[in-house]
């Protein structure tokens, strides 16, 4: 794998860091570990990353033996899968996430708000087994967000969860209106649905069973169970 820079050390920590710690690489690995396999799926997980740089990083990871690229069976592009060495990084990436959840100040984390990333993460963590049988449509509205990214729909049907940025045309079973900051805090496990309802920061309208069970079916961040430590650390600029 060609390196733009090297630590020049034989230490395994240095050698591993040269591969894993380049900018954006840990986040690409996070997306692959979360189940993304297509280029456009990976892009949704790193929306601020340019397609050109993402393509470059994927080639580097393939060259390093962490991923393999296969032609998609439907003929539409390629699929990216972790190799054994790439999958072996799962505890490393998870440990990094738990450390950040534990030690980085919540207020710092909540400055990095992104509706596209939040909704993509919610889509793949939603627990469809806790929803009623049949199609279920949940509409999210973030009033303070510019119109292009203000409204989102999650459509759950037959175990499949689709994320729509345009009205899918189905009746809505539950309307969720809140700020992006509040929804992000709920998803990160920093607060709860019930707490934000009591604070009048979260408005739910629609089926009672969906309102009452939202905390259960929502599906939180995989790091949400980790409690914040008092004090915490300021994140780097």
N, C-alpha and C positions, 0 to 999 in steps of 0.2 A: 504494500500500500504506500504510494508516494506521500511524503509528509512535507508540508510547507515549513515546518519547524520541528526541531527535535530537542529533547532535554539532554541528549548525549550521555545517558546513564544506562547501565545494565540492570538497574533495579526494576523488578517486575511492576512496581507501582508506576514508575516513569514510563515503561514500555506500554502498559495498559492505558495510561492516561493519554498517550499520544494518539491512540485509536478512539477511545471512548469520550474523551473530554474536549474534542473540538466543538466549536459553537454549533448549537442545534442538534448535535448527534445524540445526546441523552434523551431529548424530546422525541426524536425519530424512533429511538429504541423503545421509549414509552409507548408510542403509538403502535408499533409492531407487536409489542408484548400485550397490548390491549386488544389485539385481533385485527387491526387494519392490514389489508394486504394489497390494495390497489393504490396507485399514485394519487388519485383524487381523494381517496379516504385519508391518506397520510396528510395531504394538503389541508384538509378540514381540521386536523389535529394541530397543525402548525400554521395558522392562517397568516401570520406576519412574515413567514419565510417565503422567499421568492421561489417559483418553480425551478428556475435554473440552479439555484443553490441546493434545493432538495434533490434534484437529479444528480448533482455532483456528489452530495453526501451519500446517496444510495450506491453510487458506483464505488465510492471509497469503502463503504461497508461490505460490498460484495467482494472487492479486491482483498479485503482483510479477512474474508471467510466468515463474517458474521451473518450474512444473509445470502440467499440464493434467489435469482430472478428466473421465473418460469413464464412461458407464454400462457395466457389465459385460455381456457377451453372454449370460451365463446368467441375467441379471436379478437377481443377488444383489449389491446394492450398487454400488460404483463402483471403477474402477481409476485409479490415479495414475501418471502417466508424466512424466518430465523433459522439458522443452522443450529447444531448442537451447541456450538460455542456462543452463538448469539442468545439462545435461550438460557444459557448458563449465567447470563447477566441479569436475569430476572430479580434475584434477591438483592443485587447491587442497586438497581434502579428503584426497587421498592423501598429499600433502606434509605435511599436519598430522599424519596418522597415523604416517608415517615419522619425523617429528621427535619425537613422543611416544615411539615405540619406541626411538629412539636416545638420548634425553636424560632421560626420566623414570625415576627409580629403579625397578628391578624390584620391590623390596620394597613400594614405595608402590603400584604397579600391582596387586600380588597381594593387597592389602587389599580391593580392590573386586571380591569374588567374587560371582558370580550364576549359579547352575546353569541357569536358564532361558535366559539370554543365551548362555552357553557352548555349550549343546547346540544352540540355534538356529543359532549361527555354525558349529558343527561340521557340522550337517546340510547347510548350503548350500555348504560348502567340501569336503565329502567327495568323493574321486575314485572314482566308481563304476567307471570303466574299469579300475582296478587291482584290483577284486574279481572273484572267480570268477563265471561266468555263472549265471543263475538267482537265486532269492531268497536273500538273505543277511541274517541278523538278528544285531545286536550289542547286548548288554545292558550298560549302564553302571550301576555301583553306587557311590555315595558314602556310606560308612557313617556319617560324622559329621553328615550333613545330616538335618534333620527328615524324617519318613517321607513327607510329601506331595511332596517333591522329591528323594527319595533315589535312586530308580530310574528309568532312562530306556531306551528302545529306539530304535535306528536300524534301519529296515527298507529295504533296497535291493533293488529288483526292476525289471528292464527299464529301467534308467537313471534311475528315479524314486527319490528318497530321502525317506522319511517319518519324522517324529519322533513318537514315542508316549510319553506319560507313564503309560499303562496298558498292561498286557500285551496285545500284539496277537494272542496265541494261536498264534504260529508257533514251531517249534523254534528254539532259540537256537544260533547257530553259534560265537559267541565271547562269553565273559563277561569284562568288564573291571571290576576292583575297585581303587579308588584314592581318594585324597582329592580334593576339589574343587580345592584349591590346586595339587596335583601335575598334575592334568589341564589346568588353566588354564595352568600354566607350560609344559607340553608344547605346547599349542596356540599359545601366544605365541612359541614358538621359543626359550624360555629354557633348555630342557633337552630331552632326547630320550627316546623310549620305552625304548631300550636302557639308558640311564643310570639311569632310574627303576626299571627291573627289577633292575639290579645293586644298587641301594640298597634294594631290597625295599620300595619304595613303590608299586609297580604290579604287580598280579597278573592274569595272563591265563590263561584256561582255555578250551579248545575247539580248533577246527581249527588245526593247525600252520601251514598256509599263511597263515591270517589273522593268527596271532600274529607270524609272522616278517615279514610285510609291513605291519604296522600303521602304521609311520612313513610309509610311502609312500601308503597309501590314506586315511589320516586326514584329510588336507587341512588345512593349518595356516592361521593368520591371514595375510591378504595382506601384513602387515607383519613377519612372522616372519623374513624373510631379512635384516632390518636388524639389525646387531649393536649391542649396548648400548655406549655410551661409558663409560669409567671415570669414576666420580664421579656423573655424572647430576645431575638436578635434583629437588627435592622437589615433588610435585604440590600444587596448592592444596587447602585444606580444602573 
